[in-house]
Amino acid sequence: MVRYFHSVTLDEEKCRGCTNCIKQCPTEAIRVRDGKARIFEERCIDCGECIRACPNHAKSALTDTLERLGDFEYTIALPAPSYFGQFRRTTTPEAVLGALLAVGFDDVFEVAAAASAVSYVVRTYIEEREYARPLISSACPAVVRLIQVRFPSLLDHIIPVESPMEAAAVLAKRRAAAKTGLPLSKIGAFFISPCAAKVTAVKQPVGRHRSCVDGVFSMSEMYGLAVRRLKDRPPTTGLQISAASGIRWGRSGGENAEVGTGELLAVDGIHNVITVLTEVEKGRLSDVDYLEAQACVGGCIGGPLVPENPYVARANIKAMADMVADKPFPFTEEEFRRFYESDFMFLEKVIEPRPVMQLDDDVTKAMMKVQQMEKTLAELPNLDCGSCGSPTCRALAEDIVRGLAYETDCVFKLRERVRDLAAEMKELAEKVPPSMEQPSQNHGPSGSSADIAAEGAGGA
């Protein structure tokens, strides 16, 4: 089994070693070596920041192709709530879902509907259980992996509730099995994703043994296929079952709005998330019950695999949610309660940390390396220019301690070294062996032979 699967891939032929990506990576997982970017797989969280930052389009996300639909007798599209934000405000949610049938799916099940179920479970969990405050949403896989890598002490704060994507796959397959009589193994559920992190969450899930989602398609690709079929598709009814609050999950704050209990805080953008998690780690947000944290600016509508501008998408989601404002929740109170009492709505495994930031498994050696790193860092210019191929001077100091880089990789230290070598070479070039005649203006320590003779005569 592959130790780490990553949906974010690098095309070395397109990479020019510009260092833009290394400055944006929240886990410092990228270095530039030999003129090409290199991704440290153990640190990468597939947030997609490098995809956005690369001007040469050398980074991309690995997703499935429509050929995967042929592996199942019955296929279901699972559009994320953010998918609605890609279409014009005059388009109805029903039309958006109907176009997916025209693409080739047999059925559609909105992740927004499952989001309402997840919201109920989270709300009930907050009201009925004891927990470390604040609880942190498990919906964004990039944030979950960020905590594994950079904030392992906060793993106990992640609420052990499944993401809407996984819940939707379970509910959709159960509904399809009851409808068609097919076994679950012949029913395929395919998520339409706004980001790379959710691809990784399917291929190598955290908190569960195996994902119930069978494949992931890029939202940009699916939008391109579906939008062309909107006009030709006859009107459909009965596909759209989600409430307005479920659709609003597609943008930042939508999750908290539907959870609606306790002290809530929402943060979006991976670097903003890091700032808030640092505060949580320091114990400064213990008065907050629930933290909605999303890696992409604006929430899922700002994902690296979406075609629409996130600000336009936010307005589109509001318009579509308003269209179904009077629509009831997709499940009854009794069904919601049954979900809360069901195992499938909760994580199967404890989320383990990724100890990739520690310098050594041996604590004593690790402490020595920390001291060595701090000493090395003090000798570096601390300009964080990235010319060495590491994102910061601290990262370079760490690389040096780990044996992955040299101090002279820093252009400023290299210049100092060259200057010192030049001065040393000049001094050596001007030196004359004592056996040779010394320049008159620069006598040797014992003087010339004439001086010695003169001194001898004077003494006589």
MARRO-454468 format. One record per atom (N, C-alpha, C): x, y, z. Coordinates in pm, whole numbers, plus 50000, padded with zeros to 5 digits. Layout:
# MARRO-454468
XYZ ...
***
This chain:
# MARRO-454468
500844988050000 500005000050000 500875012650000 500495022549923 501225035149918 501105042050054 502235046750106 502205053050238 501325065450238 501525073850138 500715085950125 500245087249981 498935088149963 498405091349830 498205106349824 498545112249710 498335126549692 497665129249558 496605137049564 495915140849440 496625152349370 497375160249446 498145171249385 499395165349319 499525167849191 500655162349116 501475173649052 502725170549022 503645180248963 504105175648826 503975184548728 504505181948594 505865188748584 506935180848593 508275186548596 508635194048468 508055190048357 508365196748230 507855211148231 506755213548299 506195227048306 506835235448416 507395228748516 507975235848630 509245243148590 509335256048627 510525263948596 511305267648721 510905262048834 511625264648958 511515278949007 510355285148988 510195299349018 510065302349167 509825292449251 509695293449397 508385299749444 507435302549355 506155307949400 505425298349493 505455285649460 504695275749537 505245273849677 506565274649694 507135271849826 506715282249928 506425294349883 506025305049975 504585303550021 503775296549944 502345295349975 501995282650052 502835272550045 502515259750108 502415261250260 501275257850320 501075259950465 501855250250553 502335239350497 503105229650576 504565228950532 504985238450448 506365238850397 506755225350338 505875220150255 506075206850197 506815207150063 507175219050016 507785220149883 509155226649893 510095221349819 511425227349803 511715228049653 512595236949614 513075237449476 514515232549476 514745221749403 516065215849393 516375212949247 517565216549204 517995214349065 517025220848966 516485232349005 515625239848915 514205234748904 513805225148990 512455219548985 511885218749126 510575220249136 509915218749266 509925204049307 510035201849437 509975188449493 508975188649608 508045179049610 507035178549714 507385167749815 507485171449942 507685161650049 506335155250078 506135142950036 504815136750044 504295135450186 505185133950283 504715132150420 504155145050480 504515156450420 504025169350471 502825174650392 502675170450270 501635175950183 500245172350236 499335182250239 497955179950284 496965181650169 497455183250048 496615184349928 495625195949935 496035206849997 495135218350008 494945225449874 495905223949783 495795230049651 496325244249642 496955249249749 497505262849743 498555264049633 499325253449612 500365253849508 499755254049369 498575247949354 497885248249224 497535262649188 497045270049287 496685284049265 497925292649240 499005289749312 500175298449309 501025296749184 500975285049120 501885282249009 501485289548881 502325298848832 501995306048709 502205297748583 502885286448598 503195277948483 502275265748473 501305265048563 500335253948565 501035240348574 502105240048652 502845227548670 502195218548775 501325224248859 500615216448961 499175214448916 498665202648938 497275199548904 496755188848999 495455186248992 494835176249078 494465163948996 494765152549050 494455139848985 493025135849020 492145134948919 490755130948941 490395119548846 489215113848868 488765102748784 488195107848651 488075098748555 487455101948426 486085095348419 485275099848324 483925094448311 483895079648273 485015074448227 485085060148196 484785051548318 485005057148437 484745049648561 483265046248577 482395053748512 480965050848524 480635036948471 481425032148377 481195018948319 481495007448413 482085010348529 482414999748625 481224995748711 480105002948697 478945000248782 477664999648698 476704991848747 475424990748676 474545002948698 474725009548812 473895021048846 474815031648907 474785043748852 475695054248897 474945066248951 475505072049055 474885083549123 475885095049129 475455106749088 476275118749102 476025124749240 477105128749305 477015135349436 477585149449424 476785159049377 477305172649362 477455179549498 478605185649520 478835193149643 477935205449644 477605210849762 476785223049768 477375234449686 478705235249679 479355245949603 479095244849453 478675233249408 478395231149265 477275240549218 476305243049304 475205251949267 475705266149240 476785270049306 477315283449290 477985286049156 478185275649076 478855277248947 477895281648837 476595281248864 475595284148763 474935297748788 474425303648682 473815316848692 472645316748790 472405328548845 471365329648948 469965326848895 469805327248764 468485324348707 468245309348688 469285301348707 469165286848691 468595280748818 467655271848805 467065265548923 467905253648968 467885250449096 468605238449143 468155225849071 466875224949040 466355213248970 467005211748832 467175222948762 467805222548630 469275218548639 469955223448742 471375220048763 471525204948781 470655199148860 470725184748886 470305176648763 469305181548691 468845174648571 469925173648465 470765183948455 471835183948356 472855172948384 473005169148510 473925158248543 473435144848491 472125143148487 471585130848428 471925130248280 471895141848215 472215142348073 473685139248047 474535141648145 475955138548131 476195123548127 475315116048195 475485101448192 475225094148322 474845101348426 474535094848553 473105089448552 472875079048630 471525073448642 470705080648747 471375086848842 470665093348952 471545104449009 470915113049087 471625124049153 471185124449299 472155126249387 471845128049529 472675139749578 472025149949629 472735162149671 473505159949801 474735163949801 475505163949925 474905174050023 474235184049969 473575194050054 472515187650143 471845177250092 470855170150174 471535163050290 472655156550261 473415149850367 474005159850465 474305171950416 474845182350504 473855185950613 472575185750580 471545188450682 471545177650789 471755165150746 471835154150842 473065155550931 474195159050871 475425161150948 475245172651046 474595183351003 474355194851090 473555190751213 472545182351192 471735177551304 472595169451401 473435160651347 474295152251431 475275160951510 475865170851445 476795179951513 476075187751623 474915193151590 474145200851688 473795192451810 473335180251787 472975171351897 474205167351978 475305165151910 476565161651977 476975172952072 476885185352026 477255196952108 476345197952230 475065195152211 474085196852318 474085185352419 474495173452377 474325161652463 475615155452514 476775159352463 478005152452501 479035161952563 479975155852634 481105163252688 482225163152584 482945173952572 483985174652469 484985185652502 486155184652438 487175194952450 486755206852364 486775218752422 486345230552347 487565237952291 487415243152168 486255241352081 486335228452001 485185222951968 485155212251870 485515218151734 486225210451653 486625215151520 485935206551415 485345212751317 484635205551211 485575195951138 485025184451103 485795174351028 485455174750879 484675184750837 484165184950699 485245187750596 486255195850631 487305199350535 488505190150554 488775181350460 489885171850476 491255178450479 491395189950415 492695196850418 492985202050559 491955206750628 492125211550765 492435199950858 491755188750839 492015176850921 493475172650906 493965172350782 495365168450759 496335179150809 495935191650802 496755202350858 496965200251008 495895196451077 495995193951221 496875181851247 496765171651164 497635159851179 499115163651171 499425172751080 500825176251053 501345187151147 500585198051162 501105209651234 500545211551374 499365205951401 498735207951531 498255194651591 499135184851605 498685171751654 498045172051792 498375182251872 497775183252006 496285186452000 495805190551882 494385194251868 493545183151805 494125171451783 493365160651719 492135156651800 492235157751933 491085154352018 489945164252003 490235175751943 489195185851925 488365183451799 488855175351708 488105172751584 486875164451616 485715169351579 484475162051607 484455149051527 484155137751591 484225124751521 482995121851435 482555131751361 481365130451275 481815130051130 481175121551052 481525120150910 481255133050833 481945134550722 481725146050634 480435144150556 479815154950509 478615153650425 478845145050301 480055145350245 480355137250127 480185122450156 480765117750266 480665103550302 479235099850340 478585108550415 477195105950454 476295105150331 476545113850233 475745113750110 475925100750034 477145095650028 477405083149956 476625071650019 476625070950151 475895060250220 474395061350194 473855073350213 472405075350196 471985073150051 472795077849957 472455076349815 472445061749773 473425054149819 473495039949782 472355032049844 472015035249967 470895028350032 469595031049957 469405043649919 468185047149846 468145040249711 469285039949642 469355033549510 469135018449519 469685012249623 469514997849641 468054994349664 467375002549744 465945000249769 465125002449643 465565011749561 464835015249439 465055005049327 466265000249312 466614991549199 466704976749234 466894973749360 467094959849400 468504954849377 469394963649332 470784959849307 471574959149437 472594950549443 473474950649560 474324963349561 474774967349678 475544979549691 476824979249608 477384967349586 478624966049510 478474970049364 477234970049313 476994973649173 476484988049157 476474995249268 476035009249266 477245018049292 477505027349201 478665036249215 478235050349250 478865056149352 478595069949393 479825078449363 479625089349287 480745097549241 480575112049286 481555116649360 481515130149415 482035140249313 481355151549303 481795162449216 482475172649306 483795173349296 484595180149398 485105193949358 485085203249453 485675216449429 487155217049462 487715206049516 489095206849562 489835193549551 491155194449563 492005182549555 491955174449683 491775181249797 491815174349926 490745163749938 489585166149876 488505156249886 488795144149797 489585145949694 490025134349614 490875125349703 491805131349774 492655123749865 491835117349976 490805124450024 489955119150131 489215106650087 488985105249956 488325093249903 489345082149880 490465085549819 491475075549785 492215070249908 492415078950008 493105074850130 492455082150249 491295077350291 490525084450394 491195084650531 490855094750608 491315096150746 490105093950836 490255085350935 489155083051028 488225071850989 488475065550876 487685054050834 488555044650752 488135031950744 488935021950675 488875023450523 487685026750474 487495027850329 486365037750301 486555045750199 485515055450163 484345048450094 483145053750117 481955048750048 481785055149911 482595065249883 482575071849752 483465063849657 482985061449537 483705052949442 484605060549345 484425073449334 485255081349244 484975096149263 485885104249212 485765118749226 486025125349091 485115134449053 485275142048930 485535156748963 486325163148881 486605177348897 485345185448870 485085195248956 483905203548938 483985211748809 485175216248775 485335223848651 484965215448530 485415202848530 485115193948418 483625191048409 483015188048522 481595184648523 480725196648488 481145208348532 480405220448496 480435222448345 481605220648285 481725222348140 480845212748063 480705200448113 479855190548046 478375193448069 478035197948189 476625199848225 476035212748170 476815223448169 476255236348129 475805236247984 476465228147900 476065227247759 474745219747742 474355212247843 473145204147832 471945210447902 472145222047962 471045228448034 469885232047943 470195237947826 469135242747737 468365231247673 469095220647637 468465209647565 467745199847657 468025200547786 467465190847879 466015194347912 465075184947896 463695187647935 463595189448086 462655197548134 462525199948278 462325186948356 462955186248473 462795174648559 462195178948692 461625169848764 461075172648896 461455161448992 461565164949118 461825154849220 463285152049248 464185158049171 465615155549195 466125163549314 465665175849324 466155184849428 465385182549558 466095177749660 465435174849788 466015182849903 467135189449883 467805196249994 467095209050033 467275212850159 466765225550208 467775236550177 467325249050190 468195260450160 469445260350247 469285256450373 470425256550466 471505246750423 471115235650360 472105226050311 472895231550195 472225238950106 472915245049991 473925255350040 473595262450148 474485272950199 475785267450257 475865254350275 477125248350321 478255250950222 477925254550099 478945256549996 479815268650017 479405277750107 480235289550132 480545290550282 481545298250314 481985299650452 480845304850539 480685298750655 479625302750747 478355294750732 478205287750620 476985280050596 476805268550692 477905261950727 477825250750821 477365255650958 477995266251008 477615271551138 476175276151141 475725282051030 474355287051024 473355275751042 473655263950988 472725252851002 472905245451135 474125245051187 474335238851319 473555246851423 473775259951425 472915269151499 472765267351648 473775262251716 473685261151862 475045263651923 475065269752042 476315272452110 477055284352052 478275286352102 479145297052053 479905291751932 479705298151817 480235293151691 481235303051631 482235297651564 483235306051496 483555299751362 483615307951257 483945302951123 485195309951072 486095302351012 487305307950953 487555301050820 487965308750720 488265303050588 489595308450538 490225300550450 491565303950402 492595296950489 493435288750430 494315279950507 495245287550600 495735299150559 496645306750646 495875313250760 494625317050738 493785322050846 493445310750943 493225298850889 492955287150973 494145284551065 495355285651011 496565283451092 496625293451207 496285305951179 496275316351283 495305312851394 494095308651356 493065305251456 493445292651533 493965282551465 494365270251534 495505272751632 496365282251599 497435286051692 496835291751820 495765299651804 495065305151920 494395294052001 493815284451932 493185273052001 494235265352079 495395263252018 496475255752083 496955262852209 496865276052210 497265283852327 496165284652432 494995278852402 493895278752498 493105291652503 493205299852400 492535312952402 491115312752345 490675301452292 489325300752234 488485290052304 488725288052431 487995277752505 486545281652531 486185294052500 484785298252515 483965295452389 484615290352285 483935286952159 483555272152162 482315269152123 481855255252120 482265247951993 482175254951880 482375248051752 483075257251654 484105251851591 484895259451494 484715253551355 484115261251267 484015257551125 485265262751056 486105253951008 487375257850946 487465252150806 487665260950709 487755256650570 489045262050507 489745253450436 491045256950381 490975267450270 489895267550196 489785276650080 489125289750120 489605300650065 489035313750092 487595314250041 486685317850129 485275318250093 484565305050115 485325294750156 484735281450171 484955273250045 484135263050026 484315253949912 484135260949777 483415272049774 483265279349648 484595285349602 485585285649691 486915290849655 487915279849625 487435267549606 488325256249581 489105257349452 490235250649442 491085251449322 490505244449200 489425236649216 488835229549102 487485235449059 487175247549103 485905253849063 486155263648949 485205265048857 485405274148744 485005288548772 484085290748866 483525304148887 484285311848994 484305325148978 484855333949080 484115331749212 484815330449324 484135327149450 483125337649497 483365350249462 482425360649504 481135359849422 481275356649295 480095354549211 479365341949258 480135331449288 479535318849332 478775320749462 479275329049550 478585331549677 477205337749652 477155347149558 475875353449523 474945343349456 475515334649373 474695324349307 474095314649409 474875310849508 474375301749611 473245308349690 473415320949722 472355328149794 471065328149713 471195330849582 470015331349496 469325317649489 470105307049475 469505293649465 468905289349598 469565292949707 469005289649839 467685297049861 467615309449813 466375317049826 465245310749745 465595304449632 464565297949549 463865286549623 464605280049712 464035268449783 463895271449932 463725284349963 463665288550104 462525281850180 461445278750110 460275272750176 460315257450175 461345251850116 461415237250107 461745231350244 461045220950286 461325214850417 462635207050416 463085203250533 464285194950542 464055181650471 465105175850415 464945163550337 464615151250421 464745152450553 464485141150642 463595145650758 462875136250813 462025139250928 462865139751055 462275145151160 462965145651289 463325131551337 462445122251312 462695108351351 463885102551273 463965105751144 465095100951063 466395107451108 466345120451137 467535127351186 468065120651313 467145117651405 467545111351531 468145097551506 467595090451411 468105077251378 469525078251320 469755088851240 471105091051188 472105093151302 471685101151401 472555104151515 472915091451591 472015082151594 472235069551667 472865058751580 473165062151453 473755052451361 475275053851356 475945042651335 477405042851329 477935049951205 477195049451094 477735054750968 477925069850970 477315076651067 477485091151076 478715095151158 479425085351210 480585088251293 481845081551235 482995087251267 484265081751220 484485067751277 485145059451199 485395045651239 486685044151319 487635053251296 488945052051359 489365065251423 490265064051520 490865075951580 491825082151478 491795095151465 492695102051372 494075103051435 495055097451368 496415096951420 497235108951371 498205113451450 499075124451405 500075119851302 500595129251225 501715126651135 502935133551195 503805126151261 504935132451331 506055136651237 505715143851133 506725147251031 507535159451068 507065167151166 507785179251203 508905176651304 508865165051373 509905162251472 511225159451402 512305164051463 513625162951402 514255149251422 513825142051526 514375128851552 513425121251644 513415108051630 512575099751717 513105099751860 514415101251874 515025101952006 514915116252060 514305117852177 514065131152232 515365138652255 516365131952308 517645138552336 518295143552207 518295135152105 518855139051976 518035150351913 516735149651930 515865160051876 516165173551940 516395173752072 516715186052143 518055191752094 519015182952073 520315187452022 520175193451882 519335187251801 519125192351665 518395205751667 517495207451763 516805220351777 517815231251809 518725228451902 519765238151937 520665241151817 521005230751744 521835232551625 521095240751520 519785238251507 518975245651410 518895260351447 518695263251577 518615277151621 519945284451601 521035277351624 522355283251602 522565286351454 522175276851369 522295278851223 521405290351177 520195290851231 519255301351194 519795315151230 520465316151345 521015328951389 522085334151294 522715325151221 523775329051127 523235332050988 521975329050964 521345331850835 520765345950835 520525352050719 520075366050713 518635368250757 517835357550766 516425358550806 515625368250717 515875367550589 515135375550492 514005367550426 514055354350440 513025345450384 512775348050236 513855349550160 513725352850018 513375340749932 513705328849979 513395316649903 514385313249794 515445321149778 516415318549671 517145305349689 517215300549812 517905287949841 517065275849801 515775278249772 514885267249739 514045262549855 514305267949974 513485265250092 512605277450116 511405275650174 510475286850184 510905298050278 511625294550386 512065304550484 513475301050531 514105310550599 515425307750656 515335296950763 514245296850839 514065286350939 513955272650872 513235272150761 513105259450687 514465254950634 515275264550587 516625260950540 517465255650655 517365262150772 518115257550888 517705243350925 516425240550916 515935226950943 516485217150839 516465221250712 516985212650606 518475209650626 519215219650672 520655217850697 520865207650809 520085209050916 520205199851029 519815185650988 518845184650899 518405171450853 519355165550747 520335173450704 521275168650603 520745169750462 519755178350442 519135179850310 519615192350237 520405200650304 520875213050241 522195217250306 522815227550247 524075232850299 523885247650330 524715252650421 524625266850457 524875275750336 525765271250247 526095279150129 524995278750022 523895271450048 522745272449959 522125286249968 522355292950080 521905306750097 522835315850016 522275323849927 523105332149840 523915342449919 523375346850033 524085356650114 525275350150186 525065338050237 526165330850300 527205326750196 526735323450076 527655319949968 528505331949930 527885343749926 528635355849893 529675358950001 529295357050126 530255359050236 531435349450222 531105337050190 532155326850177 533085330050060 532515334449949 533315338149832 534205350149866 533635359949939 534425371649977 535585367750069 535305358950164 536365354350255 537435346650179 536995338250086 537945330650005 538795339849918 538145350249864 538865359749780 539935367149860 539575371249983 540545378150069 541695368850106 541365356350134 542385346450168 543305343850049 542715342949929 543515340649808 544445352549782 543925364649805 544745376649784 545935376849879 545645373250004 546715372850104 547765362450068 547295350850022 548215340249982 549035344349859 548385351249765 549065355449643 550185365349671 550015373549776 550995383849807 552135378749895 551985366749948 553025361250034 554235356649951 555455358850005 556695354649939 557425344950032 557845333749980 558575324250065 559805330850126 560195327350248 561345333850315 562665331750243 562755321750157 564005319150083 564195328549966 563125335849931 563195345049818 563425359249868 563925367649776 564155381649812 562825388449843 562775394949957 561545401450001 561435415349938 560215419749908 560045433449860 560565443149965 561195454049919 561835463550011 560845469450110 559615471350067 558635477550155 557995467550249 558375454850238 557705444850320 558725434350364 559655438250457 560675429050502 560065417750580 560775406650575 560335395050653 560575397650800 560165388850885 560275390651029 561705391651078 562675385551007 564075386051052 564915395850971 564285403450878 564995413050797 565725406850681 566355415550594 567085410650478 568495406550519 569205400350424 570595396150453 571495408350474 571205419550402 571995431750419 571825437350559 570615437150609 570335442050744 571085433850847 571075420650824 571745411650919 573255414650920 573805416750798 575245419750788 575565432850857 574715442950837 574935456150896 574895455351048 573945447751097 573825446251242 575065439651299 575605429751218 576805422751266 578005432151272 578155440951170 579275450351166 579185460251280 577995465051305 577805474751412 578165468951547 577875456351563 578165449851691 579655448151713 580405446651598 581845444951612 582495457951656 
***
